[in-house]
Amino acid sequence: MNYARSICLSATVLLLSASHAFAFNFGFVRVPDWMDLYIGWLFVVTCVGWIGLGVTKPRGVPFNQLPNTKISPLANFFRFGMLIAFIILMLMVFVGMGLRRYAEF
């Protein structure tokens, strides 16, 4: 539990300190600076959903078999929350890349 708390606090400090200097630029993945905070929070929500799903899913069931398995409502909440956050995250990354390329053009 102590490790999880320190990991969450470290990630929060790193993501909340986003400014123009910390705007990410991983080669072809460039997004406008104002999207950094949104992408950071969506990444955190996706990670929390993934960890929550890993904790609440039935033991011995792999992640790719979860749609075919009867799971608890809490695990279902984590699953759908993670999927929604991940889909919005990917949409924002690709739209952001398009906006950045349009601004450079």
GUKE-268947 format. One record per residue: x, y, z of N, C-alpha, C, CB in turn; residue number from 1; residue in three letters. Coordinates in Angstrom, 3 decimals, m for minus. Glycine has a CB too. Example, Ala and Ser with C-alpha at 12.3 -4.5 7.8 and 13.67 -1.06 7.14 Angstrom:
BEGIN
PT       n_c1       n_c2       n_c3      ca_c1      ca_c2      ca_c3       c_c1       c_c2       c_c3      cb_c1      cb_c2      cb_c3   resi   resn
PT     13.190     m5.690      7.800     12.300     m4.500      7.800     13.200     m3.300      7.800     11.308     m4.473      9.046      1    ALA
PT     12.850     m2.250      7.080     13.670     m1.060      7.140     12.900      0.030      7.870     14.084     m0.598      5.725      2    SER
This chain:
BEGIN
PT       n_c1       n_c2       n_c3      ca_c1      ca_c2      ca_c3       c_c1       c_c2       c_c3      cb_c1      cb_c2      cb_c3   resi   resn
PT      0.825     m1.190      0.000      0.000      0.000      0.000      0.871      1.257      0.000     m0.939     m0.004      1.208      1    MET
PT      1.996      1.182      0.703      2.887      2.317      0.767      3.483      2.632     m0.602      3.988      2.059      1.774      2    ASN
PT      3.826      1.577     m1.361      4.381      1.784     m2.695      3.353      2.403     m3.623      4.885      0.468     m3.275      3    TYR
PT      2.106      1.939     m3.537      1.052      2.484     m4.391      0.838      3.961     m4.089     m0.262      1.704     m4.201      4    ALA
PT      0.872      4.328     m2.824      0.679      5.728     m2.455      1.814      6.586     m3.003      0.588      5.877     m0.925      5    ARG
PT      3.045      6.121     m2.879      4.173      6.917     m3.374      4.157      7.015     m4.895      5.500      6.311     m2.905      6    SER
PT      3.747      5.958     m5.576      3.640      6.007     m7.036      2.570      7.006     m7.462      3.321      4.612     m7.604      7    ILE
PT      1.419      6.972     m6.800      0.336      7.903     m7.145      0.728      9.347     m6.863     m0.936      7.551     m6.369      8    CYS
PT      1.395      9.588     m5.732      1.825     10.945     m5.418      2.882     11.435     m6.398      2.362     11.012     m3.996      9    LEU
PT      3.797     10.568     m6.783      4.828     10.956     m7.749      4.210     11.280     m9.102      5.872      9.841     m7.901     10    SER
PT      3.278     10.444     m9.545      2.623     10.701    m10.833      1.827     11.993    m10.789      1.704      9.535    m11.214     11    ALA
PT      1.165     12.268     m9.676      0.381     13.488     m9.553      1.277     14.716     m9.602     m0.425     13.475     m8.258     12    THR
PT      2.393     14.677     m8.892      3.310     15.823     m8.898      3.866     16.048    m10.298      4.465     15.604     m7.894     13    VAL
PT      4.222     14.967    m10.987      4.752     15.115    m12.338      3.715     15.672    m13.299      5.259     13.784    m12.848     14    LEU
PT      2.477     15.186    m13.194      1.457     15.619    m14.140      0.927     17.013    m13.823      0.317     14.631    m14.153     15    LEU
PT      0.871     17.374    m12.549      0.376     18.699    m12.205      1.399     19.790    m12.491     m0.017     18.739    m10.751     16    LEU
PT      2.652     19.413    m12.627      3.678     20.412    m12.897      3.810     20.709    m14.384      5.010     19.951    m12.347     17    SER
PT      2.870     20.247    m15.184      2.957     20.467    m16.631      2.859     21.954    m16.945      1.847     19.689    m17.372     18    ALA
PT      3.800     22.420    m17.696      3.798     23.800    m18.159      4.289     23.795    m19.599      4.689     24.720    m17.248     19    SER
PT      4.532     24.949    m20.131      4.991     25.008    m21.517      6.347     24.335    m21.682      5.067     26.457    m21.987     20    HIS
PT      7.158     24.360    m20.649      8.476     23.740    m20.737      8.378     22.218    m20.747      9.350     24.198    m19.577     21    ALA
PT      7.328     21.664    m20.147      7.188     20.227    m20.056      6.273     19.644    m21.126      6.677     19.861    m18.707     22    PHE
PT      5.850     20.454    m22.100      4.976     19.955    m23.154      5.676     18.817    m23.874      4.591     21.085    m24.147     23    ALA
PT      4.984     17.687    m24.003      5.681     16.523    m24.537      5.804     16.576    m26.050      4.968     15.257    m24.127     24    PHE
PT      6.897     16.050    m26.524      7.209     16.024    m27.944      7.998     14.744    m28.195      8.016     17.308    m28.394     25    ASN
PT      7.293     13.672    m28.509      7.920     12.380    m28.752      8.010     12.126    m30.247      7.138     11.251    m28.056     26    PHE
PT      8.795     12.909    m30.938      8.951     12.711    m32.370      7.701     13.121    m33.122      9.286     11.264    m32.670     27    GLY
PT      6.960     12.148    m33.623      5.775     12.462    m34.416      4.553     12.761    m33.553      5.466     11.320    m35.350     28    PHE
PT      4.596     12.444    m32.262      3.457     12.702    m31.370      3.677     14.050    m30.699      3.290     11.560    m30.298     29    VAL
PT      3.073     15.077    m31.283      3.134     16.414    m30.719      1.714     16.930    m30.617      4.026     17.366    m31.577     30    ARG
PT      1.364     17.454    m29.469      0.031     18.025    m29.290      0.198     19.450    m28.799     m0.831     17.181    m28.291     31    VAL
PT     m0.848     20.264    m28.946     m0.767     21.636    m28.426     m0.553     21.632    m26.909     m2.052     22.424    m28.779     32    PRO
PT      0.110     22.669    m26.422      0.455     22.741    m25.007     m0.766     22.736    m24.104      1.267     23.973    m24.741     33    ASP
PT     m1.874     23.331    m24.539     m3.034     23.414    m23.670     m3.688     22.049    m23.446     m4.042     24.379    m24.252     34    TRP
PT     m3.348     21.045    m24.249     m3.940     19.713    m24.084     m3.182     18.847    m23.079     m3.988     19.005    m25.422     35    MET
PT     m2.014     19.293    m22.636     m1.191     18.476    m21.743     m1.919     18.092    m20.468      0.077     19.210    m21.394     36    ASP
PT     m2.577     19.026    m19.843     m3.262     18.748    m18.577     m4.381     17.729    m18.773     m3.829     20.044    m17.978     37    LEU
PT     m5.171     17.880    m19.837     m6.265     16.941    m20.104     m5.734     15.536    m20.399     m7.117     17.438    m21.282     38    TYR
PT     m4.706     15.465    m21.204     m4.128     14.168    m21.546     m3.511     13.523    m20.307     m3.068     14.321    m22.659     39    ILE
PT     m2.880     14.313    m19.465     m2.311     13.783    m18.230     m3.368     13.202    m17.306     m1.550     14.863    m17.509     40    GLY
PT     m4.450     13.928    m17.114     m5.519     13.423    m16.234     m6.199     12.199    m16.835     m6.562     14.521    m15.972     41    TRP
PT     m6.404     12.185    m18.133     m7.005     10.996    m18.751     m6.084      9.793    m18.638     m7.332     11.263    m20.222     42    LEU
PT     m4.777     10.014    m18.727     m3.830      8.924    m18.542     m3.888      8.392    m17.112     m2.411      9.388    m18.879     43    PHE
PT     m3.992      9.284    m16.143     m4.097      8.866    m14.741     m5.390      8.082    m14.514     m4.043     10.095    m13.802     44    VAL
PT     m6.500      8.549    m15.064     m7.779      7.843    m14.911     m7.708      6.466    m15.562     m8.934      8.664    m15.528     45    VAL
PT     m7.071      6.370    m16.720     m6.907      5.074    m17.380     m6.073      4.134    m16.529     m6.261      5.248    m18.756     46    THR
PT     m4.989      4.634    m15.957     m4.139      3.784    m15.104     m4.878      3.335    m13.850     m2.859      4.532    m14.709     47    CYS
PT     m5.631      4.239    m13.225     m6.404      3.869    m12.031     m7.456      2.826    m12.392     m7.078      5.118    m11.401     48    VAL
PT     m8.115      2.986    m13.533     m9.096      1.993    m13.977     m8.466      0.637    m14.235     m9.793      2.473    m15.230     49    GLY
PT     m7.283      0.639    m14.828     m6.597     m0.623    m15.113     m6.181     m1.324    m13.830     m5.372     m0.378    m15.994     50    TRP
PT     m5.637     m0.563    m12.884     m5.240     m1.154    m11.605     m6.462     m1.636    m10.840     m4.450     m0.141    m10.759     51    ILE
PT     m7.531     m0.833    m10.828     m8.763     m1.243    m10.152     m9.368     m2.483    m10.774     m9.772     m0.120    m10.178     52    GLY
PT     m9.325     m2.580    m12.081     m9.839     m3.775    m12.745     m8.979     m4.982    m12.430     m9.908     m3.562    m14.254     53    LEU
PT     m7.665     m4.787    m12.381     m6.777     m5.897    m12.042     m7.017     m6.412    m10.634     m5.334     m5.472    m12.189     54    GLY
PT     m7.394     m5.527     m9.724     m7.640     m5.929     m8.333     m9.005     m6.591     m8.178     m7.543     m4.715     m7.403     55    VAL
PT    m10.014     m6.124     m8.911    m11.385     m6.614     m8.697    m11.815     m7.729     m9.636    m12.337     m5.485     m8.837     56    THR
PT    m11.036     m8.035    m10.659    m11.449     m9.104    m11.576    m11.281    m10.463    m10.889    m10.620     m9.053    m12.900     57    LYS
PT    m12.006    m11.483    m11.357    m11.851    m12.818    m10.761    m10.439    m13.358    m10.974    m12.881    m13.793    m11.357     58    PRO
PT     m9.956    m14.071     m9.973     m8.602    m14.630    m10.035     m8.540    m15.705    m11.126     m8.182    m15.224     m8.652     59    ARG
PT     m7.493    m15.675    m11.915     m7.285    m16.679    m12.941     m7.913    m16.351    m14.280     m7.807    m17.965    m12.473     60    GLY
PT     m8.633    m15.243    m14.369     m9.259    m14.848    m15.627     m8.375    m13.778    m16.277    m10.728    m14.317    m15.397     61    VAL
PT     m7.861    m14.034    m17.490     m7.036    m13.014    m18.147     m7.894    m11.826    m18.597     m6.291    m13.622    m19.358     62    PRO
PT     m7.229    m10.700    m18.830     m7.958     m9.481    m19.200     m8.738     m9.642    m20.502     m6.991     m8.314    m19.328     63    PHE
PT     m8.219    m10.413    m21.449     m8.906    m10.537    m22.735    m10.147    m11.428    m22.653     m7.952    m11.088    m23.777     64    ASN
PT    m10.355    m12.139    m21.557    m11.541    m12.978    m21.388    m12.613    m12.313    m20.525    m11.147    m14.305    m20.774     65    GLN
PT    m12.396    m11.091    m20.070    m13.359    m10.418    m19.198    m14.721    m10.172    m19.855    m12.788     m9.109    m18.743     66    LEU
PT    m14.798     m9.847    m21.153    m16.142     m9.662    m21.728    m16.984    m10.940    m21.715    m16.024     m9.158    m23.154     67    PRO
PT    m16.362    m12.110    m21.674    m17.094    m13.373    m21.690    m17.334    m13.933    m20.291    m16.346    m14.387    m22.517     68    ASN
PT    m16.948    m13.196    m19.257    m17.017    m13.679    m17.894    m17.972    m12.824    m17.084    m15.633    m13.689    m17.254     69    THR
PT    m18.688    m13.447    m16.169    m19.556    m12.718    m15.244    m18.658    m12.088    m14.178    m20.648    m13.669    m14.595     70    LYS
PT    m18.654    m10.746    m14.115    m17.812    m10.050    m13.153    m18.681     m9.161    m12.271    m16.723     m9.215    m13.873     71    ILE
PT    m18.108     m8.715    m11.173    m18.850     m7.892    m10.212    m19.146     m6.516    m10.806    m18.056     m7.746     m8.894     72    SER
PT    m20.146     m5.822    m10.254    m20.448     m4.477    m10.753    m19.286     m3.496    m10.577    m21.671     m3.936    m10.047     73    PRO
PT    m18.497     m3.654     m9.512    m17.356     m2.773     m9.311    m16.301     m3.001    m10.393    m16.751     m2.992     m7.918     74    LEU
PT    m16.042     m4.261    m10.727    m15.093     m4.561    m11.798    m15.626     m4.048    m13.137    m14.820     m6.080    m11.874     75    ALA
PT    m16.919     m4.155    m13.341    m17.535     m3.633    m14.562    m17.383     m2.118    m14.633    m19.024     m4.022    m14.626     76    ASN
PT    m17.545     m1.442    m13.493    m17.365      0.009    m13.436    m15.941      0.387    m13.820    m17.695      0.541    m12.031     77    PHE
PT    m14.955     m0.311    m13.248    m13.559     m0.032    m13.590    m13.292     m0.334    m15.060    m12.612     m0.853    m12.700     78    PHE
PT    m13.869     m1.393    m15.575    m13.639     m1.773    m16.975    m14.176     m0.711    m17.927    m14.295     m3.128    m17.279     79    ARG
PT    m15.425     m0.310    m17.728    m16.005      0.679    m18.633    m15.405      2.063    m18.427    m17.506      0.740    m18.445     80    PHE
PT    m15.067      2.408    m17.181    m14.400      3.689    m16.936    m13.056      3.765    m17.622    m14.225      3.918    m15.451     81    GLY
PT    m12.300      2.655    m17.548    m10.995      2.610    m18.195    m11.153      2.700    m19.715    m10.242      1.322    m17.805     82    MET
PT    m12.106      1.974    m20.268    m12.309      2.005    m21.723    m12.715      3.388    m22.210    m13.369      0.989    m22.130     83    LEU
PT    m13.620      4.034    m21.497    m14.069      5.365    m21.902    m12.923      6.366    m21.808    m15.253      5.826    m21.032     84    ILE
PT    m12.168      6.334    m20.701    m11.039      7.258    m20.545     m9.977      6.996    m21.608    m10.424      7.128    m19.139     85    ALA
PT     m9.698      5.733    m21.921     m8.689      5.412    m22.923     m9.121      5.865    m24.322     m8.408      3.911    m22.922     86    PHE
PT    m10.388      5.674    m24.645    m10.878      6.103    m25.961    m10.801      7.618    m26.094    m12.327      5.625    m26.184     87    ILE
PT    m11.214      8.348    m25.050    m11.129      9.809    m25.095     m9.670     10.257    m25.168    m11.819     10.431    m23.861     88    ILE
PT     m8.794      9.567    m24.428     m7.366      9.880    m24.458     m6.803      9.726    m25.862     m6.600      8.982    m23.484     89    LEU
PT     m7.100      8.621    m26.517     m6.576      8.400    m27.863     m7.162      9.405    m28.857     m6.877      6.968    m28.323     90    MET
PT     m8.447      9.730    m28.712     m9.039     10.742    m29.587     m8.342     12.083    m29.411    m10.540     10.885    m29.305     91    LEU
PT     m8.081     12.452    m28.162     m7.414     13.734    m27.922     m5.989     13.738    m28.460     m7.403     14.051    m26.431     92    MET
PT     m5.287     12.617    m28.341     m3.917     12.556    m28.858     m3.914     12.722    m30.376     m3.243     11.221    m28.462     93    VAL
PT     m4.801     12.011    m31.070     m4.803     12.096    m32.528     m5.336     13.433    m33.029     m5.628     10.969    m33.110     94    PHE
PT     m6.352     13.969    m32.381     m6.842     15.294    m32.769     m5.784     16.343    m32.467     m8.163     15.632    m32.035     95    VAL
PT     m5.105     16.192    m31.327     m4.035     17.122    m30.985     m2.898     17.079    m31.981     m3.512     16.825    m29.610     96    GLY
PT     m2.544     15.875    m32.441     m1.491     15.781    m33.464     m1.921     16.486    m34.739     m1.150     14.307    m33.765     97    MET
PT     m3.196     16.311    m35.102     m3.699     16.996    m36.291     m3.692     18.504    m36.130     m5.099     16.527    m36.609     98    GLY
PT     m4.091     18.999    m34.959     m4.078     20.438    m34.718     m2.666     21.000    m34.743     m4.735     20.754    m33.388     99    LEU
PT     m1.736     20.254    m34.187     m0.337     20.710    m34.154      0.226     20.762    m35.579      0.532     19.770    m33.258    100    ARG
PT     m0.057     19.735    m36.379      0.430     19.727    m37.777     m0.235     20.853    m38.572      0.144     18.347    m38.458    101    ARG
PT     m1.509     21.095    m38.307     m2.210     22.182    m39.000     m1.597     23.525    m38.635     m3.713     22.171    m38.657    102    TYR
PT     m1.224     23.714    m37.361     m0.621     24.969    m36.925      0.767     25.147    m37.542     m0.532     25.016    m35.393    103    ALA
PT      1.498     24.041    m37.750      2.823     24.132    m38.347      2.760     24.353    m39.846      3.613     22.886    m38.050    104    GLU
PT      1.633     23.965    m40.457      1.487     24.086    m41.890      1.264     25.530    m42.244      0.344     23.217    m42.406    105    PHE
